[in-house]
């Protein structure tokens, strides 16, 4: 049986990531795929790996992530947030470097809802004088 050392839930926009830390060699699996196969760009992969680099735990843990909702950028942000929370759960000493880099803060920005009588949230229809 595999034992989870730390569990963290991360959120960004409408994406939610459940992160499980296990003893291992540094593999990151997202929804059953390798991290490089799951994310489209190198930047998204780097975003997810940031907490491991800051706490110098790149090769200590295997990371298993289940993520749903939103797009790939939101999912990458959710994975970063969840991984940071899980690393804090494993070792309380990781809290201050993660906090200083802003990885433990939930980014609360959401898409503004569309209003009636408008084309979008704030976009008006074109004014016609004649």
DAURTA-V637083 format. One record per backbone hydrogen bond with DSSP energy under -0.5 kcal/mol. NH is the residue of the N-H (numbers start at 1). CO is the residue of the C=O. If there is no record, write none. Layout:
nh->NH co->CO
nh->NH co->CO
//
This chain:
nh->5 co->3
nh->5 co->21
nh->6 co->21
nh->8 co->19
nh->10 co->8
nh->10 co->17
nh->12 co->15
nh->13 co->107
nh->15 co->12
nh->16 co->68
nh->17 co->10
nh->18 co->66
nh->19 co->8
nh->19 co->17
nh->20 co->64
nh->21 co->6
nh->22 co->62
nh->24 co->60
nh->29 co->27
nh->29 co->63
nh->30 co->33
nh->31 co->29
nh->31 co->65
nh->33 co->30
nh->35 co->28
nh->37 co->34
nh->38 co->34
nh->39 co->35
nh->45 co->41
nh->46 co->42
nh->47 co->43
nh->48 co->44
nh->49 co->45
nh->50 co->46
nh->50 co->47
nh->52 co->49
nh->53 co->49
nh->54 co->50
nh->55 co->51
nh->56 co->53
nh->57 co->52
nh->60 co->57
nh->61 co->57
nh->62 co->22
nh->63 co->27
nh->64 co->20
nh->65 co->29
nh->66 co->18
nh->67 co->65
nh->68 co->16
nh->75 co->71
nh->76 co->72
nh->77 co->73
nh->78 co->74
nh->79 co->75
nh->80 co->76
nh->81 co->77
nh->82 co->78
nh->83 co->79
nh->84 co->80
nh->85 co->81
nh->86 co->82
nh->87 co->83
nh->88 co->84
nh->89 co->85
nh->90 co->86
nh->91 co->87
nh->94 co->91
nh->95 co->92
nh->97 co->93
nh->98 co->94
nh->99 co->95
nh->100 co->96
nh->101 co->97
nh->102 co->99
nh->103 co->98
nh->104 co->98
nh->108 co->106
nh->115 co->120
nh->118 co->115
nh->119 co->123
nh->120 co->123
//
